[in-house]
Structures are given as structure tokens and as C-alpha cells.
């Protein structure tokens, strides 16, 4: 019978490894890496296995995740809300969305143009909060056809 270190520190039991690590929070993973030398590389192993692959997660919402992230960075935008929480916790909620914040004005306009022209989205609504940021809700053209 294999012990916990054998299950987590080797590649002999990938199905069991995935099942166990899927139940662990980031805090738990870091704590495990500090328990013994054999588990020290656990975090790196999870990263290499795409536990936090942002592009894979973004594919649900955009055609070109890298292009989307590049454009968002150019415009000083951020991903927020449930998507960010789910990504960090390595979970997916049914019916979740992608919240993006971009500064009001030219940057928000440029981001909206990018989403329409490159990613195929249409405006659903646009709300300006009390801060110098806007929250833009976009609905995919594909979703509108349903």
C-alpha cells in the first residue's frame, strides 16, 4: 500500500494525485510542501500540470486567450469577480461569467472595440461606478443566437 508521500511525490499514481490535489487549497498545498523534503516540489509539479492554466480557463470566454490577456494588459485592465476566485481556487462554478474592469474613457472604448472586432462580442450593457473604472458586461454573439 502506498503512503501519502508516494502518492503525491511520484508520478506512479496520476489519477489519485489529481483527485487528492483537486481537494486542496493553495494554503494546503504550500503547507504540505513544508512538511518534508519529499513534498517540497509539490507546488511546482501542480503548476507544470496546468493546475493554474489561465489560458485554458479563458478559452471558455474568448477565442484567443493570449491575445485577450495582452490587450487587457496594454489597457491596464484586470480580471475580477468569480472568475478570479475560481481560478485561484481551481474550481469552476456552473453558469459563471468573466468580469473585466478597464478604466473609463479611451481604454474602455478600445477594450470594447477589441472584444467586438476580435472576439466577436456585442455590447449588452455598460455601467460606470463611482470610481474611475467601468464594468462592461459583454454577451457573446454565439450566446445571442441561442
N, C-alpha and C positions, 0 to 999 in steps of 0.2 A: 504494500500500500504506500502511495506517495504522500509525503508530508507537504505542508503549505509552501515551504521554500522550493521544493522540487516543482510544484505546480506553477509557481509564479516566476521562478528564476530560470527556468529552462524552456525550451521550445517543444518539449515532448508532448504536452497536453494543450494544444491551442484552443480547443473548444472549451475546456474547463477554465483556462486562463481568461478567455473572453467573457465567460459567464461570471467569473469572480470579480474581475476588474470593472465590469459594467455596473456592479453594485457599489463600487467605491467612489467616494467624493474625492476631489483633489486633495483635500486635507488628509483623508485616509491614505491616499497613495503616498503623499510626502511622508506621513508618519511611518508607513511601512518601510520606506526606503531608509529610514533612520534606525530601524530595529536591528539590522545585521548587515554585514558586508555583502552577503549573497544577494540581498534585495536592493542594494544601492542603485543598480541600473534600471529598476522597475519603471520609473518615470520616463526615462529616455526610451525604453522599449515601447511604452504606450504611445509616445509621440511618433516614433518610427512606424508604428502600426496604424497611423492615421486616426488616433482617438480624438484628436482635435484638428481635423482637416476642414478648415473653413470653406475651402472651395467646394468640397463635396456637399456641405450644408447649403451653400448659396445656390447651387445648381437647381434647387427646388424653386427658386425665385427669379434667377437671371440666366441668360444663355451663356454669358462669358464672365464667370466669377472673377478671374484675374483682371479683366478689363474694367469690371464694375468696381473692384477694390482700388484699382489705380485711379480711376476717375473720382471716386469718393475721396481718396487721399489728396488729389490735386485741388479739390474744392473744400478741404478741411472738414469733411463730413464725418459722421460717426454712425455706427450701427448701435441701436439701443433696444431696450424693451425685452420682450420674451425671447426673441431670437438670441440675444447676447446671453441671457440667463441659461437657456437650453444648451447653447454651445459650450459654455464653461462647465456645465454640469453633465454634459454628454448624454442628454435626453432629447426626445422630440415629442412635443405635445401635438395632438391631433388638432387640425384647424388653426395652427399658429401662423403668424404673419411676420413680416420683416419691417421693422421700424428703422427709419433713417432720418437723421437730423442734419440739416445743412443751413448755413447762415442765410438769413433773409436777404433778398436782392439778387445781384448778378450771379452769385454762386448757386443759389436755389434755382434760378432760372436755367442756368447751364446744366445743373443736375437733371432737372425735369426734361430738358431737351434731349440729354443723353438717354434717359430712360425711355422716352418716346421713340427716338430715332434709332437707337442701337438695340435696346432691349425689348421694344415692341409693346410698351405700356401706354395707357391713356390716363389722363387725369380723372380721379374720382372726386377729390376734394382737396382743398388747401386751407389750412388754418394757421394763423400767426399767433403765437403765445405772447406773454408779457416780456419775454426775453428776446434777444436778437437772434433767435433761431426760429425756424419754421418746421412744422411737421407735415410732410406731404404724404398723403395716402394715395397709392397708385394701384390700379387694378389692371392686371394683365389682359391684353386683348383676347388671349385664349380663354380666360375665365369669363369674359363678357359673352363669348359665343355659346357658352353652355346654357 
